[in-house]
Amino acid sequence: MQSVELNANGINATLDHLGESTSTRAEAIKAADDIIELLDQIQSSGVRANVSVKLTQIGLDLDESLCDQNLERILGCAKGYKNFVRVDMEDTPYTDQTLRMFRLMREKGF
């Protein structure tokens, strides 16, 4: 069944760009770029869908400020499209960092 048919039946989709714990800044930036591209494709297709993000994929393990920048770019794109982003809760060691990043983005207006 195609996404449009699912939407017609009241079913929306969440897309998850696979991959966790990037090991370089370039990989983290590329992952964020890929997620933004997914948002662009969702918007252009008209399908009712959103994206789900793992913070370790966009740099949380490397540098919180890198993750902050990447997440803000993703959220800015989604906000411009009137879409939203799900932030995945990963393993226990990331709980406090994930909640802190979530709160920070809320303070920034997302």
Secondary structure, DSSP 8 states (H G I E B T S, - for coil): --HHHHHHTT--EEEE------SSHHHHHHHHHHHHHHHHHHHHHT--EEEEE-GGGGTTTT-HHHHHHHHHHHHHHHHHTT--EEE----GGGHHHHHHHHHHHHHTT-
